[in-house]
Amino acid sequence: MRQKIFQNIIPLFIASSLFLTNGVSNNLYSQQNDTIPPFEVPEEGLGEEDFYQRIETLAEELEEGEDIDFIELIEELEYYAQNPLNLNYAREEDLQRFFFLNDFQIRNFLNHIAVYGRLLTIFELQAIEGWNLETIELIQPFVTVEEERPRRHFSFDDMMREGRSQMFIRYQQVMEEQKGYSDIDPKELEENPNARYLGSPYRLYSRYRFTYYNNISLGFTAQKHPGEEFFKGSQPYGFEFYSGHFFMRDFGRIKSLAIGDFQAQFGQGLSLWSNLSFGKSYDAINIKKNPLGLRQYTSTDRNNFMRGIGSTVRLGDFEVTGFVSYKKRDANVIEYDTLSQEALTVTSLTATGYARLPRELENKRSVDETIYGGNVTYNRPNYSLGVTGYRYELGAELKRNLSFYNQFDFSSRSNTNASLDYNYIFRNFNVFGEVALSENGGYAILNGIMASLNPRFSIAVLHRYITKDYHTIMGNAFTENTRVINEHGLYIGLTARLSREWTIYAYADHFSFPWMKWRTYAPSSGYDYLAQISFRPSRQMEMYLRYRNRNKPLNSPGESMIRYLDDVVRQNIRFHIGYDVSESFTFRNRVEFIDFKHSDNHQQGYLVYQDVIYRTLAKPWAITLRYALFDTDGYDSRIYAYENNVLYAFGFPFYSDRGSRAYLLIRYRLSRNIDIWARYAQTFYTNRNIIGTGLDEIEGNTRSEITAQIRFQF
């Protein structure tokens, strides 16, 4: 069957690509090369191909696909899409909020303004070193060029008049009956209370946010997972998770003030970075993190945030930050105080956030978590120096179930982290890094350099050295591991712009793990190589060819007493093309192959899909359609692919086994203030009659999901 599909589908895919490259090219090239098309649909325009590729890679690395909330990564773009930044009065910290800008581009832009004065048109950006047309197109929807400095009067009447409110309500559900919701004999359920989910099968999400420009943000977020009860039983107050925040920015000396739920990010993430961030991606030189300090929290992760109060104050060239956080955290409890019923000992801190079963409810908010500390940063035009320190305390003793691989992991009631970070720009060189220390003496070092050797060629080098006993609960640095522990590595990336149309991206990352890991019972080392060539003949068409080769050894398979390490090699080849066939229609095609090898386990597979996107300002409708075919030998050869979803929802399902998947997404603008989205997706398998495992098991070969969302703006 796989050969038959290849014989019929692949030639059609290639033929359509060639036809569009040749047959449509006259229309594409008829556009003037110095004309940047307007940003038509702000909420959908946030999903530029550059952003999609980055978060697609992040989802694949985390292997959590559909459960990751990426909204915190695009909040700044969301704001600037509706309130464009005036470049003539932009500060360094404003420009750092655009993830696709590096420090070279920001510094060169600020120097240009200082020397030549304010811009007259956005096209002047092309005269600034490092600002190519691709970068200008990326930033154009979020900026403006105006002579007049924006003036705001922070009065209550002004905030009520100029402030904006958004309210979202989202509903999602799997249509087929899953085992966890099926009928069961009452006696059997009494004997095993964890045999069925307590609640209903739908997911419910609600979010409200009031903003006054980017100076004030006030809102709440609430979510119910599938299987959780709602306004009854274990959840008498409705949603299982609630989050709320009040955030102020740029009020005199007060750079920021956060009350409620917030995030903190400093340095390069070795010590303190309490939210998601990009790591390795096809954009091989943008490896440096730009910390934004304190930010409001609007995501749905139950654990990786702070709840309390924090503030940053400007004192000349210094910025001084202090924060304190207290919240309940999920944990596996093995010992309680017999009188107070407070947790005394836990074996792990859980991160799923689920409350669907009695055993999951036992772990909900079972241990106190207190975090307090601060940061002092000294800023100058070309360099900065920061010091971060904080204390982490649990309300119970963390005693892990020790094994070979985790005996150096954090197992205590408290920990103190301290770090020193730096950033220095000299001409076309940007040197940055951080050194961090944990209370037990473990340490972590990260140093990097980005260099623009000429307008067409840039290179980046990053080295990290993290000891096996370094401890941080809130760290999120540039690492191969998902945690900041037990890793040495050297990364080299480059970008070469061969011409206006052709660009090469490549990186090589060699890493080693000095101590054992889960499923790796010996010190190990591996590599990750990526090369991508992109061709962009016009603004209406872009295609790329990517090859990636990764090796992360694991224990040899089998039940023998002696376990040795085997290479685990994944190779991916992807060809992707996106093109506008008219002002209203956009097509996207992709074909991807994977080859997986681990000892005697050799799996292969492929994915082919076609996207059709229709949207225009003339009509209230916007429609996205995908049809995909996939054929893989098993789970190990799975392939991840981004899917369009309702606004601010993200889908990254992996394709494995054999079958097809299709989805239809419709947006309808009911009025100026009300938008409605509806999405239906279905996966059809040709080689299996049972989908999923455990309580999520479906008897049958189809899995269908519906999503509906409404947004009110006022």
N, C-alpha and C positions, 0 to 999 in steps of 0.2 A: 504493500500500500504506500509505503514511504517513497519508493521509486516512482510509482505512478503519479503521486502528487508532484514530485519534483519535475517529472516530464511535462506536466501540464501547467503548473503554476509558475515555476521559476522562469521559463521562457516568456510567458505573458508579462511577468513583473519586469524583466529586463527590457522587453520590447516597449512597454508603456513608458519606462524611464527614458529610453533612447528617443522615443517619439516626442516626449515632452521637452527633452533637451534640445531637439532640433526643430520640431514643428511649432513649438510655442515661443521659441527664442526670439523671433522677430518682435513679438509684442513685448517681451520682457526688456529687450535692449532699446525699445523705442522710448523708454523712460529716460529722462535726463539723469546722469550719474550724480549730479550734485543736488538732487531734490530728494529730501527725506519725506516719506509719506506720513501723514498725520496719524496720531495714535487714536484709533477708532473706538475701541471698546475697553476702557480702563481695566475693568475687573477681569477680562479675559486676556488682555494684553500683558498682564503680569506674567503669564506663562510663556515667555520667550523661549526659543529653543535652547539658548544658553542655560537658562535656569532649569529647564526640564532635564537636560543632560546631567547637571550637577546633582539634583535631588534624586534622579534615577540611580546614579552611582551610589549616593548615600544610602538609599533604601536597600540596594543590593548588598552593601557592606554590612548593614545592620541586620539584614535578613529578617525584617519584621514587616516588610511590605505595606499592607493595607492598614496597619495599626499605628503608623507614625503620623503625628500631627505636625505638619510643616508650616503652620500658619505663622509661628513666631519668626520664621526665616523671611517672610515676605511682608511683615507688618509695616516696615518703613516704606516699601514700594507701594503698598496699599494707600498709605497717607499721601505720598508725593504724587501718585497718579491723579488724585483729586485736588491736591494743593501743590502745584509745581514749585520747585525750589528756584528762586531767583539767583542765577549763577553770579550775577554781579555783586551779590552780597553774601555769597556762600562761604562758610567757614570750613576748616579742615574736618571738624567733627561732623558737619552736615554731609560732606562728600563721602566720608567713611561709611555712611549708612547704605551706600550702593555697593553690593558685594562684588560687582564686576569691575570696580575701579581698584587699581593698586596704588601704592604710595608714590610711585614715580609720576603717575598721571595726576594725582592730587597735588603734589608739590610743584610740578611743572605748570599746572593750571594757576595755582596761587601766585607763583612767580610771574606768570604772564600778566595777570591782573595788576600786580604791584608795579610792573615796568611800563605796560602799555595802557593801563587804565581799563575802564569797564568795556564789556563787549557791546557791540551794536547788533550783532546777529549770531545765532548759534553756529553758523557756518565758519565763524572765526576759530572754532575749536580745532579745525583741521590744520591750522598753522602751529598748534602746540605739539611739541614732541611727545610721542606716545599716544596721541589721540587720533587713531585711525577712524575710518568711516564706520566700521563695525561697532566701535565703542560709542561713537556719537549716536548711532541708531538705537543702541541699547538705552542710553540715558535720555534721549530726546523726549520720550513720553512723560518723563518725571521732572523736567526742568523748564524754565522759561528765561528769557533775557529781557529785562526791563530796566529803565533808567531810574525809576523812583524806588527808594528804599521802602520796604513794607513797614508800616507803622500800625501798632496795635495798642488799644487802650483796654487794659484788663479790668473792665468793670463788669458787674453782674449782668447789666442790660446788654452789653456788647457780647458777652459769652452766650446769652440766650438767643441773640439775634444771629450771630455768626457760627455758633456751634452746630455740630451735626450729630445725629443719632442714627444708629443702625441696629436692627433687631433681626436675628436669624432664628428660624425653627427648622430643624432637619429630622427627617424620618427615614430609617433604613431597615430592611428586613430581607432575610433569605426566604424564598417562597416555598421551597420544598420542606417537608417535615424532617427535622433532625431528631436523632434518638433522644436527646436531652429534653424534648418537649412532647414525646409520644406518651401514650397511655401506659400505665404500669399498675400491676396488682398492688393494692394498698398494703398488704402484708409484706410484700417484697420491698416496698419503699420504706416501711417501718424498720425492716431489718437493715436496710442500706439507704440512709437518708441522702447520700451523695449520688444516688443512681439517676436522679433527674434534677434539672435546673429548677430553681425556686420561682423564677419569674417568667415573663413573656419573651418571645423571640425577637422583638424589635429593638433597635438602637435609636435613642432619642437624644438630640443635641439642641441646646438653646444658647444663644449668645446675644448680649446687649452691650453696646459701647457708645459712649458720648465722647466726642473729641472737639476741642477748640484749637484749631490748627494743630501743630504738634506740641503745644505748650501744656495742654491739659487732657488727660484721658481718664475716664471713669467708666467702669463696666463690670459685668459678671459673665461667667461661663458655667454651664451645667451640662452633665452628660449621664446617660444611663446606658450601660452595656447590654447587649442581648443576654437574656437569662437572668437579669437582675429584676427584683420586684420594684414596683412603682406605686408610691402612696399606699403601701400596705405591707404587712409582715415585717421583714427586716429593714424596709425603707419607708417608714411612715411619713418622712418629709419629702418624698418624691424622688428626685435624682440622687444617685449614689455619690456623685462628685459635684461639689460647688467650688467655684473660685471667684474672688472679687478683688478689684484693685482701684486705687486712686493714685494717679501719677501726675506730677508737675515737672516742667522742664523750662529752664532759662527764665527765672524770676530773679533779676538782680544778681547777687552773688550765689544764689542757689542754682546750681546747674541742674540738679534733679532732686525730687522728693518722692519717695515711694511709700505708700501705706497699703497694707493688705498683702496681696501676693505679688511678688516681683522676682526678677532675675538679677544675677550679678556676674559680670564677666570682666576679667582682668588678665593682663599679660598674654601669654600664649596658651593658656588653659592647663598648664601643668598643675596648678594649685586650685584655682577657682574659676569655673566656667559652667554655670548652672543651666545651660540650654544647648540645643542642637547647634552644630556648626559643620561647615563643609570641610572635608579632608582632601583626599586624593580625588581628582577629576580629570577630564580631558584637558581642561585649561591648566596646563602643567606648571606654570610659573606662579600662579596665584595661590601660594601656600601659606601666606602670613595671615594670621588672625588680626582683625582690627577690633579691639575691645571697646565696647560702648558703655562700660560701667554698669550703672543700675538701669533697668528697663522694667516696664510693666509686664505682667505675666497674663496671657490670655489663652494658653494652650490647655490640653486636657491630661497631660502626664501627671500622675498622682504623687510623684515623689521628687522629681528633679526641679524644684523651685524653692523659694523662701517665702515665709509667711510672717509678716511683722512690719518693721519700719526700717527705712534706710534713706540716707541723704548724702549728696555730694555738694561741697561748698568750694567756690573759687576764691583763692587768696593769692592774688597776683599771678605768678607763674605756677603756683601750686594748686592742685585739686585734692581735697581731703574728703574721704568717704568713710562713713560708719554705718553699720547695719546690725540688726539683731532679728533673729527668726526663731519661731517656735511653732511646731505642728506635730500632729500625730502621724506615725508612719507604720506601714504594713510590715509585719515581721513574723517569722515562724517561732512561736513561743513554746518553750519546753518546761518552764518553771514559773509559777505564779506565787505571789505573796498570799498566804492563806486567809489573811484578814482583809486586806485592801483589794485583793485580786489584781494588783498591778503586776506587770511582767517583770520577772527577775532575771531570766536568762532567755536569749533567743539564739537560734542557730544560723539565721540568715535574714537579710533585709529583702523582702520580695518587691517586685517591680511591676507585676501585671496589672494591679489595680482592680481585679475582678472580685465581685461579691455575688456569685451566682449559686454557690453551694454552701452547705453548712460548714465544711472544712475551710472554705475560703473566708467565711465570715469570722471564723475564730482568729484569723490573722489580721483582720481589718483594724487599722489605727490602734495597734496593740502596744506601741512603744513611743515614748516621747522623743522628739528630736529638737535639739537646741543648737543654733549656730550664731556666733557673734564675732565681729572682727571689723576690719577696715582696710583701706588702701590710701597711700599717699603717692601722687604722681607729680613729677616736675616736668613741665612742658616748655620747650623752646621750638622755634620754627623748624629746625632740622633734626632735633633729637628729643627724646623723652626718657625718663627714668622713673620706675615705679616700684613701690614696696607694698606687698600684700601680706596680711596675717589674719588668721581666723581660728577659732576654737570650735570643734565639733563634739557634741555630747549626746549620748543616748541615755534613755531612762532605764535601760537594762544592760546587762553584760552580754556582749556578743561573743559566743563560743561556737565556732564553726565545727562541723563534723569533719575532723581532720582526715586528710588523705595525703598521698604523696605530693600532689600538685599544689595544694592550697595552704601548706603549713606556714608560709610567709605572708599570707593575706591578713588584712586588718581583722583582729579578733580582740576587741577591748571595749571599754565603755566610752572612751574619749580619744580625741586626736587633735593635735595642733599642727597647722601648716603655715609655713612662711616662705615667701618667694621674692626674688628680685628680677624685674624684667627691664629690658631696654629696647630702644628703637633709634637707629641713626641713619640719616640719608646724606650721602655725599655725592653730588653730581648724579651719575646714573647708577649708583650703588645704594642698596638698602640692606643694612645689617640689623638683625633683630634676634631676640632670644629671651630665655628665662631660666633661672636656676631656682629649684624648689627643694624644701626640706620638710620631712615629717617628723613627728615627735620621737619616734623610735630610732632616728638616725638615718633612715632611708632617704635617698635623694634622687632628683631627676634634673637633667640638663638638656636643654634644647637650644640650638643655635642655627640660624639660617641666614642666607644672603640671596637677594634677588638683584640681578644686574641686567640693565638694558645696554648691550654692547654696541648696538646700532639700531636705527629705527625699525629694522626688519628682523632682528635676532635678539632674543632675551633668554636668560638662563637663571635657574634657581637651584640652590643646594641647601639641604636641611639635614642636620645630624641630631639624633636624640639618643640619650643614654639614661635609662631608667632602671634603677636597681630592683631586684626581686622583692625587696621588703619596703619599697616606697608606698605610703598610704595616702590616698585622698579619696573622699567620698564624692566630692563635688568637682573633680577635674574632668576636662574633656579636651585633650590636646591632639596634635597631629601624630597619630600612632596607627600601627597595624592592628594592635589589640583594641578591643572595645573599651578596655579600662586602661588607666595610666599606671602601668605596673609591668616590671619584668620584660624590658625590651631594649635592644640596641638597634639602631638603623641608620642608613644613609640613603637619602633621596636626591636624585638629580633630575630636573625637568627642563625642557626647552620649548620655545615657540619660535618658529621660523616662517616669516611671511615672504614666500617666494615671489609673489606678485600681488596685484590687487585682488585676484580671484583665488589664488592658491595659498593655503596655510598648512603647516605641519606642526602637530603637537606630539610630544613624546615625553615619557618619563621612565626611569628605572629606580626601583626601590628595593634595596637589599636589607633584610632585617634578621635578627636572631633573638631567641628567647633563652636567656642564661639558665633559667630554671624550668621545671616541668609545668605543663598546662593541663587543663581538662582535655582528656583524650590524647594527651601527648606526654607520655611518662618518661621523657628524657629531654635534656636541652636540645633545641632544634633551631633551624635557620631556613629561610625561604626567600622568595623574590616575587616581585610584581612588576611586569613590563607592560607598557601601553604605547601604541603608536597610532595616530589618527591623521589622515590627510583630508582636508576640507576644501571643497570647490564651490565658489559662489560667483557664478557668472553675472548675476544681477541681484537686486534686492528681493525679487520675487522667487528666487530659486536658490536653494542651498542643499548640498549633498556631502556626505562624508563616508569614508571607509575606515573602520577601526579594527585593530587587532590587539587583543589583550591576552597575556600569558601569566598565570599565577601559580605559585607552588607554596603550600603551607603543609608540611608533613604532619601526619597523624599516626597513632598506634596502628600496627599491622592488624588486619582483621583476623578473626578466629578466637578460639577459646584457650589457646595454649598458655601455660604459666609464664613463659618468657615472651614479653612483648617488645618488639623492636619498631623503629619508625620507618614508615613508607612515605614516599613522595605522594602528594595529592596535587595533581596538575590539572588546572582548568584553562582551556584555551577557547576564546570567543572571537569570532569574526562577524562583523556587522557592517551592512551597507544600508544607509538611510538617505532618503531624499524627501524634501519638502518643497512644494512649488505652488504659487498662486496662478490658477488658470484664468481667473478673472478677478474683478474687484470684490466679488462675493464668495468665490469658491477657492478653498485651499485643499490640496491633496498632500498626504504623507504616506510614504511607503517604507517598509523596512523588511529586510531579510537578515536573520541572524543564525549562525551555526555555533554549536558548542561541542567540545570534546573533553571528557572527564576521565581521568585515570587514577586509580588508587589500588595498588597491588593487582589482583585478578579482576577487579571491578572496572570494566571499561564501558563507558556509556557515551552515546552521542545523541544529538538532537538538533532540531531547527525550529524556527519561528518565522512566519511570513504574515504581515498584516497590511491592510489598506485602510487609511483614514480619509474621510470626506468631511470637510468643515464648511459650513455655510453661515455667513454672518454679514450683515450690512446695517448701516445706520438708518437706511430708508425704511426698514421694516422692524417690527418688535421681535421677530423670531431670530433665533440662532440655533443651529442644529449641528451636532457632531455624530458621525457614524463610523464604527470600526467593524471590520471582519478579519479574523485572524485564524490561521491554521498552524497547528503545532504537532510535533511528533518527537518525543524524547524517550530514551530507554528507561527513565526512572527519575526519582526525586533528585539524585545527585547531579543530573544533567538539566536541571530546571533553568529557565530563562526568565529574567525580570523585564518588564516593560511598563512604562508609564501609561496611564489611561486618564483621559479627560474626565472630570467629575463635576459635581455641582460646585458653585463658588466656595473656595476655601476648604474644600474637601479634596483629598488626594488618594489615588488608587495606584498601587504597584503590585498587582497580583503576579505570581510566578506561574509560568506555563510548564507543565510536566505531564508525562504520559502522552496520549494521542487523542486528538480531537480538534474542536474548533471553538472559538469564542467570539461573541459579537456583543456590541452595546450601542444603544441609542441615547443620546443626551439632547434634551430640548430646553432652551431657555425662552421664556416669553415675558416681555416687559408689559405688564398689565397697565401701568401708569408710570408717571415720572418717579413715583415714590415706592412702587411695588414691583418686584421681580419674582418670577416663579421658575423653578427648575424641576425637571422630571428626568429620571434616568432608569433604564432597564438594561440589565446585562445578563447574559446566559453563557455558561460553559457546557459544551456537549462532548462527552467522552465516548470513543468508539472501542476502547479496550478495557473497560471496567464497568461493573454494575453496582459498586459501592464507592461513595465519595466521602473522604474525611475519615477521622478516627474518633474513638471514644464517644462522648455525648454529642459531638458535632457530626456524627456519621449520618449519611443520607443513603437510603436504599434506592438505587437508580443510577442513571448515567448522565443526569443533568443537574446543574446547580444554577439557580436564578436569583438575582438580587434586584430589588427596587429601591430607589432613593427619590425622595421628594423634599424640596426645600422652598421656603418663601422668605423673602427679605423685605423689610419695611425700612424706608429712609425718611427721616423727618428732621 
